[in-house]
Amino acid sequence: METSTNALGPVDYDTAQHAGYARGRALSAAAIQHYMQVFADRLPSRRPLVGVDLGAGVGRFTPALAETFGGPVYGVEPSGRMRAVAEAEATHPRVRYLAGEGARMPLPDAQADFLLMFLSFHHFPDQRAAVTEIARVVKPGGRVLLRSTFKERVPNHWWRAYFPRSQAVEEAMFPSVAEARALFEAGGFTTVELVEQEIPFEGDLAEAVARLKLRAVSVFEHMTEAELQEGFEALDAALAAGTLEPRPTTGDVLVFSRASGAFG
Ligand SMILES: C[S@@+](CC[C@H](N)C(=O)[O-])C[C@H]1O[C@@H](n2cnc3c(N)ncnc32)[C@H](O)[C@@H]1O
């Protein structure tokens, strides 16, 4: 069984999360394209670029990365079941999914022009070892795109008020910007930019509630069944009363550059 850990303990992607993840966390084509533009603005304009999607999950972004940047793109994912969904449902001729994890990627040295971690880094049990491994796999001058929440910048999600303890749980789950920078800078990277984005609320509220009930949000794994039930009941009541409000959220991407010449 593959698990991952953070300060609050592991989130199990092999027995629970893989089942609802693709539907629960589905993104529109427009949202995927928005991210591709954010990444393209921070990567060299030449094509093709070789990419790694580390903690690729069910491959939400991996085919779009290959399409946008030319590839090949390697989706490295430790959970066999998440990978199986990706291999069945997120195929692309220039994408390969590989069994591996942050601290152990089955890739040669200096392979990647860019490496994306999209809401995966906070799960890594040994982040220092992962940064060393990332420095090995990324080419000198290559870029790391760390899409993460940071503890002092936890987003005010549209559902936040219904799960009040989720804020504190997220603060415990994620590093601060300074902590993430310190880790990467000690590992031979320079910080390029913190990209702060506003993410519009997409689609229908009832659909959003139904998707949230699939619990494909790792913060829920650290809350009690009673807290979740109470929150979902209150959400249903607000939806029925028409008092539930859609609200944009925020999402950060910390961009690093692999120093030329570091690590030989
Ligand atoms: C929240 S999901 C994000 C998946 C994908 N990046 C996305 O945005 O759809 C987190 C993923 O990180 C993976 N993960 C957990 N521990 C990991 C590790 N040590 N190295 C790489 N990936 C890991 C999990 O298996 C899971 O698929």
The ligand as an SDF file (V2000), in Angstrom:
LIG
                    3D

 27 29  0  0  0  0  0  0  0  0999 V2000
   -3.4240   15.9780   -4.2240 C   0  0  0  0  0  0  0  0  0  0  0  0
   -2.7530   14.7350   -5.2710 S   0  0  0  0  0  0  0  0  0  0  0  0
   -2.2790   15.7510   -6.6650 C   0  0  0  0  0  0  0  0  0  0  0  0
   -2.1650   14.9730   -7.9390 C   0  0  0  0  0  0  0  0  0  0  0  0
   -1.8910   15.8030   -9.2050 C   0  0  0  0  0  0  0  0  0  0  0  0
   -0.6460   16.5380   -9.1180 N   0  0  0  0  0  0  0  0  0  0  0  0
   -3.0410   16.7350   -9.4480 C   0  0  0  0  0  0  0  0  0  0  0  0
   -2.9300   17.9390   -9.2300 O   0  0  0  0  0  0  0  0  0  0  0  0
   -4.0920   16.2490   -9.8630 O   0  0  0  0  0  0  0  0  0  0  0  0
   -1.2110   14.3630   -4.4980 C   0  0  0  0  0  0  0  0  0  0  0  0
   -0.4280   13.2550   -5.1810 C   0  0  0  0  0  0  0  0  0  0  0  0
    0.8820   13.2000   -4.6180 O   0  0  0  0  0  0  0  0  0  0  0  0
    1.2690   11.8470   -4.5880 C   0  0  0  0  0  0  0  0  0  0  0  0
    2.3760   11.6380   -3.6540 N   0  0  0  0  0  0  0  0  0  0  0  0
    2.3000   11.3120   -2.3470 C   0  0  0  0  0  0  0  0  0  0  0  0
    3.5210   11.1310   -1.8400 N   0  0  0  0  0  0  0  0  0  0  0  0
    4.3970   11.3620   -2.8370 C   0  0  0  0  0  0  0  0  0  0  0  0
    5.8180   11.3200   -2.9370 C   0  0  0  0  0  0  0  0  0  0  0  0
    6.5870   11.0260   -1.8840 N   0  0  0  0  0  0  0  0  0  0  0  0
    6.3880   11.5860   -4.1210 N   0  0  0  0  0  0  0  0  0  0  0  0
    5.6200   11.8930   -5.2070 C   0  0  0  0  0  0  0  0  0  0  0  0
    4.2710   11.9410   -5.1590 N   0  0  0  0  0  0  0  0  0  0  0  0
    3.6680   11.6970   -4.0040 C   0  0  0  0  0  0  0  0  0  0  0  0
    0.0020   11.1250   -4.1690 C   0  0  0  0  0  0  0  0  0  0  0  0
    0.0720    9.7310   -4.4250 O   0  0  0  0  0  0  0  0  0  0  0  0
   -1.0270   11.8670   -4.9870 C   0  0  0  0  0  0  0  0  0  0  0  0
   -1.2320   11.2680   -6.2410 O   0  0  0  0  0  0  0  0  0  0  0  0
  1  2  1  0
  2  3  1  0
  2 10  1  0
  3  4  1  0
  4  5  1  0
  5  6  1  0
  5  7  1  0
  7  8  2  0
  7  9  1  0
 10 11  1  0
 11 12  1  0
 11 26  1  0
 12 13  1  0
 13 14  1  0
 13 24  1  0
 14 15  1  0
 14 23  1  0
 15 16  2  0
 16 17  1  0
 17 18  1  0
 17 23  2  0
 18 19  1  0
 18 20  2  0
 20 21  1  0
 21 22  2  0
 22 23  1  0
 24 25  1  0
 24 26  1  0
 26 27  1  0
M  CHG  2   2   1   9  -1
M  END
$$$$
